[in-house]
Amino acid sequence: MRFLMIVKANEDSEAGVMPDQEIIKAMTDYNEELVKAGVLLAAEGLHPSAKGFRTQIATGGGRTVVDGPFAETKELIAGFWLLQVRSRDEMLEWAKRCPAPVEVRQVYAAEDFAADVLTPEEAERERQLREEARRQGGIG
């Protein structure tokens, strides 16, 4: 089971204020525990929304681009961890040890989709794409 732990943005992170040494140490210690346990797939901090953009589908199917910053700080993400664990309970234990308040969401797996939505052919295609992404250095 894969889970995403989401760190919400706040006024400091949106202003580009970097974490202090104490927070960095706590995060690094936590990351080390995750690596030693073999559950960490990815962990990243994100730049403020002022450096980002959103795309929207316009009428007729075209795309529009909206540059940041975005107003609703409480809805923005400042960072994340992606973990592979055996159960929701195991994920809960990792989340409780996290040095930051987090929102946790389970990531869909192929078996979560009905066969008429994700056909065996599409599931195989998806598996091959993930494998290729891993070979290219992505997490897939």
ZIGINOR-V827101 format. One record per run of one state. SS is the DSSP state (2 for helix, 1 for strand, 0 for the rest). FROM is the first residue (numbers start at 1). TO is the last residue. If there is no record, write none. Layout:
# ZIGINOR-V827101
[[SS FROM TO] [SS FROM TO]]
This chain:
# ZIGINOR-V827101
[[0 1 1] [1 2 8] [0 9 10] [2 11 14] [0 15 20] [2 21 37] [0 38 39] [1 40 45] [0 46 48] [2 49 51] [0 52 52] [1 53 57] [0 58 62] [1 63 67] [0 68 72] [2 73 75] [0 76 76] [1 77 84] [0 85 87] [2 88 97] [0 98 102] [1 103 106] [0 107 109] [2 110 112] [0 113 119] [2 120 135] [0 136 140]]
